[in-house]
Amino acid sequence: MPRAKRGNKRLQKRKKILSLAKGFMLTKSKLYRQAKESIERALKFAYVGRKLKKRDFRSLWIVRIGAATKAQGLSYSRFMYGLKLSNINLDRKMLADLALNDTPTFTELVSTAKTALEKQQEVLKKVQALRVAEGGNKKGRYSTLKLSKR
């Protein structure tokens, strides 16, 4: 079997690695072995960075929404729960954009969330009243047991 010396492919591969390493310090941009190691490391950090970017933006959106809802007199978690109750399916990116750039629309969203929360509270109070009327104010499966205090 004839010997394969790789020839052109090896040169292309080295060129590609060295072109990716442009701007690196000292031998990391000049010598192939050091350039290859630094490129691998840089690409690994780039991959992780793309994941961290998503996490950072989500937390930024949550902070923006939380600040805007606090100004309206509602917490972030109650606001999100109110939106869920009123079947408004907007993601955090859109909500943060509305809070920052379109405050009247965001104020309407907060008011709809508040009304949905109030309706939920009324329903819970009615259910509680029905339970008391039935005579069973049991809170759990162990409520009939009388535990002695030590």
C-alpha positions as CSV (number, residue, x, y, z in Angstrom):
1,M,0.0,0.0,0.0
2,P,1.4,3.4,-0.9
3,R,2.4,5.8,1.8
4,A,0.1,8.8,2.4
5,K,1.9,12.0,3.2
6,R,-1.3,14.1,3.5
7,G,0.4,17.0,1.6
8,N,-2.2,19.7,0.9
9,K,-4.7,18.7,3.6
10,R,-2.1,19.2,6.4
11,L,-1.2,22.6,5.1
12,Q,-4.9,23.6,4.9
13,K,-5.5,22.4,8.5
14,R,-2.6,24.3,9.9
15,K,-3.6,27.5,8.0
16,K,-7.1,27.2,9.4
17,I,-5.9,26.8,13.0
18,L,-3.4,29.7,12.7
19,S,-6.0,32.0,11.1
20,L,-8.3,31.3,14.0
21,A,-5.4,32.2,16.4
22,K,-4.9,35.6,14.9
23,G,-4.6,38.2,17.7
24,F,-3.4,35.8,20.3
25,M,-0.2,36.6,22.2
26,L,3.3,35.5,21.4
27,T,3.7,31.9,20.2
28,K,0.0,31.1,20.5
29,S,-0.6,32.8,17.2
30,K,2.7,31.7,15.5
31,L,3.4,28.1,16.4
32,Y,0.9,25.4,15.4
33,R,0.9,23.3,18.6
34,Q,0.4,26.2,20.9
35,A,-2.1,27.7,18.6
36,K,-4.1,24.5,18.5
37,E,-4.2,24.3,22.3
38,S,-5.2,27.9,22.7
39,I,-7.9,27.5,20.0
40,E,-9.4,24.5,21.7
41,R,-9.5,26.3,25.0
42,A,-11.0,29.4,23.4
43,L,-13.7,27.4,21.6
44,K,-14.6,25.7,24.9
45,F,-15.0,29.0,26.6
46,A,-17.1,30.3,23.7
47,Y,-19.4,27.3,24.0
48,V,-19.9,27.9,27.7
49,G,-20.3,31.6,27.1
50,R,-23.2,31.0,24.8
51,K,-25.0,29.1,27.5
52,L,-24.2,31.7,30.1
53,K,-25.4,34.5,27.9
54,K,-28.9,33.0,27.9
55,R,-28.8,32.7,31.7
56,D,-27.7,36.3,32.1
57,F,-30.3,37.7,29.8
58,R,-33.1,35.8,31.5
59,S,-32.0,37.1,34.9
60,L,-31.8,40.7,33.5
61,W,-35.4,40.3,32.1
62,I,-36.6,39.1,35.5
63,V,-34.9,42.0,37.3
64,R,-36.5,44.5,34.9
65,I,-40.0,43.0,35.2
66,G,-39.6,42.8,39.0
67,A,-38.7,46.5,39.2
68,A,-41.6,47.5,37.0
69,T,-44.1,45.4,39.0
70,K,-42.8,46.7,42.3
71,A,-43.6,50.2,41.1
72,Q,-47.1,49.1,40.5
73,G,-47.4,47.5,44.0
74,L,-47.0,43.9,43.1
75,S,-44.2,41.4,43.4
76,Y,-42.7,39.6,40.5
77,S,-43.9,36.1,41.5
78,R,-47.5,37.3,42.1
79,F,-47.4,39.1,38.7
80,M,-46.3,36.0,36.9
81,Y,-48.9,33.9,38.7
82,G,-51.6,36.5,37.8
83,L,-50.6,36.3,34.2
84,K,-50.8,32.6,34.2
85,L,-54.3,32.7,35.8
86,S,-55.5,35.1,33.1
87,N,-54.0,33.0,30.3
88,I,-51.6,35.6,29.1
89,N,-48.7,33.8,27.5
90,L,-45.9,36.3,27.1
91,D,-42.4,35.4,27.6
92,R,-40.0,37.3,29.9
93,K,-38.2,38.9,27.1
94,M,-41.4,40.5,25.7
95,L,-42.6,41.5,29.2
96,A,-39.2,43.2,30.0
97,D,-39.4,45.1,26.7
98,L,-42.9,46.2,27.5
99,A,-41.9,47.3,31.0
100,L,-39.0,49.3,29.6
101,N,-40.5,50.8,26.4
102,D,-44.3,50.6,26.6
103,T,-45.3,51.4,30.2
104,P,-49.1,51.9,29.5
105,T,-49.4,48.4,28.1
106,F,-47.4,47.0,30.9
107,T,-49.7,48.8,33.4
108,E,-52.7,47.1,31.8
109,L,-51.0,43.7,32.1
110,V,-50.4,44.4,35.8
111,S,-54.0,45.4,36.4
112,T,-55.3,42.2,34.6
113,A,-52.9,40.1,36.7
114,K,-54.2,41.9,39.9
115,T,-57.9,41.2,38.9
116,A,-57.1,37.5,38.2
117,L,-55.4,37.3,41.6
118,E,-58.4,38.9,43.3
119,K,-60.8,36.4,41.6
120,Q,-58.5,33.5,42.7
121,Q,-58.7,34.8,46.3
122,E,-62.5,35.0,46.2
123,V,-62.7,31.5,44.9
124,L,-60.4,30.3,47.7
125,K,-62.5,32.1,50.3
126,K,-65.6,30.4,49.0
127,V,-64.0,27.0,49.1
128,Q,-62.8,27.6,52.7
129,A,-66.3,28.7,53.7
130,L,-67.8,25.5,52.2
131,R,-65.3,23.4,54.1
132,V,-66.2,25.1,57.3
133,A,-69.9,24.8,56.6
134,E,-69.5,21.0,56.0
135,G,-68.0,20.8,59.5
136,G,-64.6,19.5,58.4
137,N,-61.9,22.0,58.9
138,K,-59.3,19.3,58.5
139,K,-56.0,20.4,57.1
140,G,-54.2,17.1,56.5
141,R,-54.4,13.4,56.9
142,Y,-53.1,13.5,60.4
143,S,-55.5,16.1,61.7
144,T,-57.6,13.5,63.5
145,L,-54.7,12.3,65.5
146,K,-54.0,14.0,68.8
147,L,-50.3,14.3,69.3
148,S,-49.1,14.7,72.8
149,K,-46.6,17.4,73.5
150,R,-43.4,16.3,75.2
